[in-house]
Amino acid sequence: MVKLISLLIAIPLMSQTPDLAQLERMTARFAPQTLTVDTSKLSPGDKKALEKLVAAAHVVDHLFLTQYWSGNQAMYAKLKEDHSPLGKTRLNYFWMNKGPWSALDDQEAFLPDVPARKLPGANFYPVDMTKDEFETWAFKLPKAEKELATGFFSVIHRLNGKLVAVPYNVEYSADLKQLGTLLDEAASSTDNVTLKRFLTLRAAAFDSNDYYDSDVAWMDLDSPLDITIGPYETYNDEIFGYKASFEAYVNLRDEAETNKLKFFSGHMQEIENNLPIDAKYKNPKIGALSPISVVNEVISAGDGAHGVRTAAYNLPNDERVTVQKGTKRVMLKNIQEAKFHAVLEPVAKRVLAADEQSDLNFESFFTHILAHEMTHGIGPHQITVNGQSTSPRQELKELHSAIEEAKADVCGLFMLQYMFDHKQLPAAEKQLYTTFLASAFRSLRFGLNEAHGKGMALQMNYLLDKGAFVVNANGTFSVNHAKIKQGVRDLAHDLLTLEATGDYAGAKKMLDTLGVIRPEVAKAIAKLSDIPTDIVPTRDVLSR
Ligand code: ZN
């Protein structure tokens, strides 16, 4: 999960606590969007299970508030008592951030009498503990205790002056008992064997603090009612990145997109065979692609529901599981669609030429995201440089992410064009390229600090130089449909060849010259400053 924090859209604060007007402006950066999910096709058993899982998501919210800051529960209770306009706005923004710090403003406080910024150790460590103190202590512990102390599933307390690790099943026992009961009840309602298995094992994990078997069962989940629930990501532990925060995503599988993915999987070898690179770099037998699941979110909670909303996630993180089973990517289609309406549509209105507006299309947007994910799995992975077996990642080092993200974007375009040309998909060329052009601006708004932004700048400038994208006299942008196909082919060739040859110097030159924001692009981005940054699902606002 990538958390984007944009300097462009941060509202300059906060020498003092924001007043009502300021806080309203800050809140408006999240456009309310209603998530629609069709539950009518669920079996009666799954419908009952769904109710239990939504209730479990609310428990996860409560648990996460505790994990995020020691003062959170008291602050939340206090804010609920304040019925003034400022009080209500504060409560709303607190709930969107799951704490008193603003995710879009570098985690600065927006409430009085709280720490000025989010605490690096959240509520996982004593506030007065130093890194050195922890390491000195943990290093000397016997193996099992050291594993607990440095593991995902414990908090560190200070007891009589000494550090001590407390496992989650003890620390959060009340919330976890409630969660276990709800998951067991859902397990007894559902008629899906894989879901029943996951829920039963995960309920047991809440009790035992051993998540291994349930993580394995999650990888095997194959069910119309889909759920991710438990302690997962470690971003909130900014001291060590050890401690996992609780999150929940209660989802329904999207059957049409699931079938589309199966269709794509069956064609990936054919796409590899036709990639625009020298035949000697092609892989005659591509490896197994890691599983992707497309779902629609009913509700998300806890760490999965604060700040910028998650549109896709890769789990699990536990290496004991990933070496054995790999990871699964879950894509939240209705969240992507909500972001498309709230952010990409207004972006397109300002950056695209008038006659291109009608080609903007969510179907093209989402199909390209799927193609992007699929094409990460093809192209050069095992390469030979100076007689040594190596990988593009090892050779391109810190440049690899930006090159690989750009490669997946253009190879995704290439793949869909190939499928249009071979009548494997209904042709929608104009929609594909025009939507891609608009979405480039959506990514570039977040700056170049991160691989996707840098990779997107590279593509934008390359395609401008090829005449495949053009800047109009009024500052808007268009696709030149006579040149775009060849432009994409050339760019795919260049990126794939950099990876195939492990050409660090070539990658550096390309990123140095093209991974920049040029004046005409900067001008277009400057027109986007008042467009929402992200969404907030309306059912989630003040959900209790
Ligand atoms: Zn990617």
Residues whose N, C-alpha, C, O or C-beta is under 5 A from the ligand:
A	BS01	ZN	E405 A408
